């Protein structure tokens, strides 16, 4: 896809998530998400601050400055905790504004900017600027499902599901913490070898992707036990967890 096409697709990803966030009652914000120790407010706070950090890094390119996405991991985590405890209206407004701001800044960059790199932290790692739109879409799609509302991995657009499977199978194949295995998407009649031809794990593409990112194994089948996956490092395209 071209950059303009990626921004267009991200817009639709954002709109789906915005509708879910806008529908939450105050009580639902305080309820647990599908992520350990995080409420839905934490997930939405993370998405807001992630968009703001990515936008800052891209704005730095416009000013010919090296602006990291986060000052430090510690400040990233502290900022999420601080925002998650604020009023629901504050978190919602921050999320909506940051979501739009990232797309606006992305749309303002020129080809020479996208050829540059950005820093996640002041000391690195260094990421291709061109990869940030896809990285943002990944954050929104995955964490939208993490809210534990009506939207699930089975609602992901097919192109995103396949992209995520390609990335995660590559990450697990390269990881010393994950054993060799294979997967077969029963709804697509497509298979991937992840370091070995067996054991084969079968299920829909969405269920396989959800399992590969460490979320759950509902709907999957295999001969014997499911392989015990190591942590997903999210690095096959030069990115790690944002």
C-alpha positions as CSV (number, residue, x, y, z in Angstrom):
1,X,0.0,0.0,0.0
2,X,1.0,3.6,-0.5
3,X,1.4,5.9,2.5
4,X,-1.9,7.6,1.6
5,X,-3.6,4.2,1.4
6,X,-2.2,3.2,4.8
7,X,-3.5,6.4,6.4
8,X,-6.9,5.8,4.9
9,X,-7.0,2.2,6.3
10,X,-5.8,3.5,9.7
11,X,-8.7,6.0,9.7
12,X,-11.2,3.2,9.5
13,X,-9.4,1.2,12.2
14,X,-9.5,4.3,14.3
15,X,-13.2,4.9,13.7
16,X,-14.2,1.4,14.8
17,X,-12.2,1.9,18.0
18,X,-13.6,5.4,18.6
19,X,-17.2,4.1,18.4
20,X,-16.4,1.4,21.0
21,X,-14.7,3.9,23.3
22,X,-17.5,6.4,22.9
23,X,-20.1,3.7,23.9
24,X,-18.5,2.8,27.2
25,X,-20.3,3.7,30.4
26,X,-18.3,5.2,33.3
27,X,-18.5,1.8,35.1
28,X,-17.2,-0.1,32.1
29,X,-14.1,2.1,32.0
30,X,-13.1,1.0,35.4
31,X,-13.7,-2.7,34.7
32,X,-10.8,-5.1,33.9
33,X,-9.7,-5.4,30.3
34,X,-8.3,-8.6,28.9
35,X,-4.8,-7.5,29.8
36,X,-3.5,-8.5,33.3
37,X,-3.6,-5.6,35.8
38,X,-5.1,-3.1,33.3
39,X,-8.6,-1.7,33.3
40,X,-10.2,-0.5,30.1
41,X,-9.1,3.0,31.2
42,X,-5.5,1.8,31.2
43,X,-5.8,0.4,27.6
44,X,-7.4,3.6,26.3
45,X,-4.8,5.7,28.1
46,X,-2.0,3.7,26.5
47,X,-3.6,4.1,23.1
48,X,-3.9,7.9,23.6
49,X,-0.3,8.3,24.8
50,X,1.1,6.0,22.1
51,X,-0.6,8.1,19.4
52,X,0.8,11.3,21.1
53,X,4.3,9.8,21.2
54,X,4.3,8.7,17.6
55,X,3.0,12.1,16.5
56,X,5.8,13.8,18.5
57,X,8.4,11.7,16.7
58,X,6.9,12.5,13.3
59,X,6.7,16.2,14.1
60,X,10.4,16.0,14.9
61,X,11.0,14.9,11.3
62,X,9.2,18.0,10.1
63,X,11.5,20.2,12.2
64,X,14.6,18.1,11.4
65,X,14.9,17.0,15.0
66,X,15.4,13.6,16.6
67,X,12.5,13.4,19.1
68,X,12.0,10.0,20.7
69,X,8.6,8.5,21.0
70,X,9.0,8.1,24.8
71,X,11.6,9.8,27.1
72,X,12.0,6.5,29.0
73,X,10.1,3.3,29.7
74,X,9.6,4.5,33.2
75,X,8.0,7.7,32.1
76,X,5.8,5.8,29.6
77,X,4.5,3.5,32.3
78,X,4.0,6.3,34.8
79,X,2.1,8.4,32.3
80,X,-0.3,5.6,31.5
81,X,-1.0,5.1,35.2
82,X,-1.5,8.8,35.7
83,X,-3.9,9.2,32.8
84,X,-5.8,6.1,33.6
85,X,-6.8,7.5,37.0
86,X,-8.2,10.8,35.6
87,X,-11.8,11.5,34.9
88,X,-13.3,9.4,32.1
89,X,-14.0,12.6,30.1
90,X,-10.3,13.6,30.3
91,X,-9.1,10.2,29.0
92,X,-11.7,10.1,26.3
93,X,-10.8,13.6,25.1
94,X,-7.1,12.8,25.2
95,X,-7.7,9.6,23.2
96,X,-9.8,11.3,20.5
97,X,-7.5,14.2,20.1
98,X,-4.3,12.1,19.9
99,X,-5.9,9.7,17.5
100,X,-6.7,12.5,15.1
101,X,-3.4,14.3,15.6
102,X,-1.3,11.3,14.6
103,X,-3.2,10.9,11.3
104,X,-2.9,14.7,10.7
105,X,0.8,14.7,11.2
106,X,1.3,11.6,9.2
107,X,-0.6,13.2,6.3
108,X,1.7,16.3,6.4
109,X,5.0,14.4,5.9
110,X,6.7,14.2,2.6
111,X,8.4,11.3,0.9
112,X,11.8,12.3,2.2
113,X,10.5,12.3,5.8
114,X,9.2,8.7,5.5
115,X,12.7,7.6,4.4
116,X,14.1,8.6,7.7
117,X,14.2,6.8,11.1
118,X,12.8,7.6,14.6
119,X,13.9,6.6,18.0
120,X,11.6,4.7,20.5
121,X,13.7,5.9,23.4
122,X,16.6,8.4,23.4
123,X,19.1,5.5,23.4
124,X,17.1,3.5,20.8
125,X,16.0,1.3,19.2
126,X,15.8,3.0,15.9
127,X,12.7,2.4,13.7
128,X,11.9,3.2,10.1
129,X,9.5,6.1,10.0
130,X,7.7,4.4,7.2
131,X,6.7,1.6,9.6
132,X,4.9,3.8,12.1
133,X,1.5,3.8,10.4
134,X,1.3,0.0,10.3
135,X,2.6,0.0,13.9
136,X,-0.2,2.3,15.0
137,X,-2.8,0.2,13.2
138,X,-1.5,-2.8,15.0
139,X,-1.8,-1.1,18.4
140,X,-5.3,0.0,17.8
141,X,-6.6,-3.2,16.3
142,X,-5.1,-5.4,19.0
143,X,-5.9,-3.2,22.0
144,X,-9.5,-2.6,20.6
145,X,-10.0,-6.4,21.1
146,X,-8.2,-6.2,24.4
147,X,-11.0,-4.0,25.8
148,X,-13.1,-7.1,26.1
149,X,-16.2,-5.6,24.5
150,X,-18.1,-6.7,21.4
151,X,-15.1,-6.2,19.1
152,X,-12.8,-9.3,19.0
153,X,-10.0,-10.7,16.9
154,X,-12.7,-12.3,14.7
155,X,-13.7,-8.7,13.7
156,X,-10.3,-7.8,12.5
157,X,-10.1,-7.0,8.8
158,X,-8.7,-10.0,6.9
159,X,-5.7,-8.1,5.5
160,X,-4.7,-7.1,9.1
161,X,-5.1,-10.6,10.4
162,X,-2.8,-12.0,7.7
163,X,-0.3,-9.3,8.2
164,X,-0.2,-10.0,11.9
165,X,0.2,-13.7,11.3
166,X,3.1,-13.1,9.0
167,X,4.8,-10.9,11.6
168,X,4.2,-13.1,14.6
169,X,5.2,-16.4,12.8
170,X,8.4,-14.7,11.8
171,X,9.0,-13.5,15.4
172,X,8.4,-16.9,16.9
173,X,10.5,-18.7,14.3
174,X,13.4,-16.4,15.2
175,X,12.9,-16.8,18.9
176,X,14.9,-19.3,21.0
177,X,12.0,-19.2,23.5
178,X,9.4,-20.7,21.1
179,X,9.5,-24.3,19.8
180,X,9.1,-25.2,16.2
181,X,5.6,-25.8,15.0
182,X,3.2,-25.1,12.1
183,X,-0.2,-23.4,11.8
184,X,-3.1,-24.0,9.4
185,X,-5.9,-21.4,8.9
186,X,-8.9,-23.6,8.3
187,X,-11.0,-20.7,6.8
188,X,-8.3,-19.8,4.3
189,X,-6.8,-23.2,3.5
190,X,-3.4,-21.7,4.1
191,X,-0.5,-22.9,6.2
192,X,2.7,-21.5,7.8
193,X,5.7,-23.3,9.1
194,X,7.1,-21.7,12.2
195,X,10.5,-23.5,12.4
196,X,9.0,-27.0,11.9
197,X,6.3,-28.9,10.0
198,X,4.9,-30.4,13.2
199,X,3.0,-30.1,15.4
200,X,0.4,-28.4,13.4
201,X,-2.0,-26.0,15.1
202,X,-5.3,-25.5,13.3
203,X,-8.0,-22.9,13.6
204,X,-9.4,-19.8,11.9
205,X,-6.9,-17.1,10.9
206,X,-8.2,-14.8,13.6
207,X,-8.0,-17.4,16.4
208,X,-4.5,-18.3,15.3
209,X,-3.4,-14.7,15.3
210,X,-4.9,-14.2,18.8
211,X,-3.0,-17.1,20.1
212,X,0.3,-16.1,18.4
213,X,0.2,-12.7,20.2
214,X,-0.2,-14.5,23.5
215,X,-3.9,-13.8,24.2
216,X,-5.7,-17.1,24.2
217,X,-6.2,-20.4,22.4
218,X,-10.0,-20.7,22.0
219,X,-11.1,-22.5,18.8
220,X,-7.7,-24.1,18.1
221,X,-6.9,-27.8,17.7
222,X,-3.7,-29.9,17.5
223,X,-2.5,-33.4,18.1
224,X,-1.4,-33.3,21.7
225,X,-0.7,-30.1,23.7
226,X,-0.5,-26.7,22.1
227,X,3.2,-25.5,21.8
228,X,4.2,-23.3,24.7
229,X,5.1,-20.0,23.0
230,X,7.8,-17.7,24.2
231,X,7.2,-13.9,24.5
232,X,6.2,-12.2,21.3
233,X,9.0,-9.7,20.7
234,X,7.2,-8.0,17.7
235,X,10.5,-7.3,15.9
236,X,10.4,-9.0,12.4
237,X,9.8,-5.6,10.7
238,X,12.2,-3.6,12.8
239,X,9.6,-2.8,15.5
240,X,9.2,-4.0,19.1
241,X,6.3,-3.4,21.4
242,X,5.3,0.2,21.6
